[in-house]
Amino acid sequence: CAALPWRGEQPLLVAQPLAFFVVSLWARAEPKRRVQLGGAVSVGAAAAPWCLLALSVAVAGSRASLPNLIALGAALALDAALAACPPPPPAVRSSASALAAAAAAGG
């Protein structure tokens, strides 16, 4: 399991924050889907990361859940940054591929 040092204390495991990051990005992309948490509770995908964070705080405490909160914030920041960027322009074919296409068409 991947671990990073955390101020000389117990190592910071990065697998759980990475999972929070991925789940948060997925939830932003699919906000209307329903998710089963623990097989007992059904919530909307948009609320799933927050419910998981609340469960993490309840089980592990606020200090241990801080990396999960940071990962959730990073996912929200990335989503906002991607939404603010203009879409890329359509691909422009290079002159070499245009010549190859013209040659293949018999021109």
Secondary structure, 3 states (H helix, E strand, C coil): CCEECCCCCCCEECHHHHHHHHHHHHHHHCCCCEEEECCCEEEECCCHHHHHHHHHHHHHCCCCCHHHHHHHHHHHHHHHHHHHCCCCCCCCCCHHHHHHHHHHCCC
